[in-house]
Amino acid sequence: MACHSSSSLTALACALLAAACASVQGVRSQPLDAGDVRFYGAPFGDVVAATRATVLALDIHVQDTATVDSTTWMVLGTKGMSFTSYGEVVRVIVHQTADGPIAVRVVSKRRLATNIIARNWTDSIFERLDAILHPQPQS
């Protein structure tokens, strides 16, 4: 009996850990308007190029890039394990808004939710984009 409940607890713990893990597919499937947003007045192609350069400069390993539609581009990337982290999954959406400015949305998730010291890449991505593109104030 004790053996059965022990294996049940182990299976439950594994299932909970798996549910708390971020995956590339899980981050990809989040709504396109998820994440922190910043707006830029530069042309769409310039923002896409700056975003691609920023992700590469931060050594985020690109898993996929996609043109979602005629006004939306996406890059998905991962950071591997380090001394302080089990890794992270990052998604950046570049979207041409109807009002004119380009919206950039960043989602950065820890691969393991309980890894509270894992890095959130949102600020680093926006800092580099700001240096290249200069954000447009929103009213």
C-alpha positions in Angstrom: 0.0 0.0 0.0 2.8 2.5 0.9 4.5 1.7 -2.4 1.3 2.5 -4.3 0.7 5.8 -2.6 4.4 6.8 -3.0 4.3 6.1 -6.7 1.0 8.1 -7.0 2.6 11.0 -5.2 5.6 10.9 -7.5 3.4 10.8 -10.6 1.4 13.7 -9.2 4.6 15.7 -8.5 5.8 15.1 -12.0 2.5 16.1 -13.5 2.5 19.4 -11.5 6.0 20.2 -12.5 5.3 19.5 -16.2 2.2 21.7 -16.0 4.3 24.5 -14.5 6.9 24.4 -17.3 6.9 26.9 -20.1 7.4 25.5 -23.6 8.0 27.2 -27.0 4.6 25.9 -28.1 2.8 27.1 -25.0 4.3 30.6 -25.4 3.6 30.6 -29.2 -0.1 29.9 -28.5 -0.6 32.8 -26.2 -2.8 35.6 -27.5 -0.9 38.0 -29.8 -1.7 40.9 -27.5 -0.2 39.2 -24.5 2.9 40.6 -22.8 4.4 44.0 -22.1 4.0 46.5 -24.9 6.0 49.5 -26.2 5.3 51.6 -29.3 7.8 52.8 -31.9 7.4 55.3 -34.7 9.9 53.6 -37.1 8.7 51.8 -40.2 7.6 48.2 -39.7 10.6 46.7 -41.5 13.0 48.7 -39.4 11.3 47.5 -36.2 11.4 43.9 -37.4 15.1 44.2 -38.2 15.9 45.8 -34.9 13.9 43.1 -33.0 15.8 40.3 -34.9 19.1 42.0 -34.1 18.2 42.5 -30.5 17.2 38.9 -29.9 20.5 37.7 -31.5 22.6 40.3 -29.6 21.1 39.0 -26.3 22.1 35.4 -27.3 18.5 34.2 -27.3 18.4 31.2 -29.5 15.9 31.7 -32.2 13.5 28.7 -32.5 11.2 30.2 -35.1 10.3 33.4 -36.9 7.0 33.8 -38.7 4.9 36.4 -40.6 1.6 35.9 -38.8 -0.3 38.1 -41.2 0.5 41.2 -43.3 0.8 43.4 -40.2 2.3 41.0 -37.6 5.7 39.4 -37.3 6.8 37.0 -34.5 10.1 35.6 -33.2 10.3 32.8 -30.7 13.5 32.0 -28.8 14.9 30.2 -25.9 17.7 30.7 -23.4 19.4 27.5 -22.2 20.2 26.4 -18.7 22.6 28.5 -16.7 24.0 28.6 -13.1 20.8 30.4 -12.0 18.2 29.2 -14.4 16.6 26.2 -16.1 16.2 28.4 -19.1 13.6 30.8 -20.5 11.2 31.0 -23.4 10.8 34.4 -25.1 8.3 35.6 -27.7 8.4 39.0 -29.4 5.5 40.2 -31.6 5.9 43.2 -33.9 2.5 44.6 -35.0 1.6 47.5 -37.3 -1.3 49.2 -35.5 -4.2 50.8 -37.3 -3.2 54.2 -35.6 0.2 54.1 -37.2 2.9 53.2 -34.5 4.4 49.8 -34.4 3.6 47.8 -31.2 6.2 45.5 -29.9 5.0 42.9 -27.3 7.3 40.7 -25.3 6.4 37.6 -23.4 9.3 36.1 -21.3 8.6 32.9 -19.3 10.7 30.8 -17.1 10.9 27.2 -18.3 10.3 26.1 -14.7 7.8 28.3 -12.9 9.4 27.6 -9.5 12.7 29.0 -10.6 12.1 32.4 -9.1 15.6 33.7 -9.9 15.4 33.0 -13.7 15.8 36.1 -15.8 12.9 38.0 -17.4 14.2 39.2 -20.8 11.5 41.9 -21.3 13.5 44.8 -20.0 16.7 43.8 -21.8 14.8 43.5 -25.1 13.1 46.9 -24.7 16.3 48.6 -23.5 18.1 47.6 -26.7 15.1 48.4 -28.9 14.8 51.8 -27.3 18.4 52.5 -28.0 17.9 51.7 -31.7 14.4 52.9 -32.3 13.4 55.5 -29.6 9.9 54.7 -28.3 6.9 56.7 -29.2 5.0 58.1 -26.2 1.4 57.0 -25.9 -1.4 59.2 -24.6 
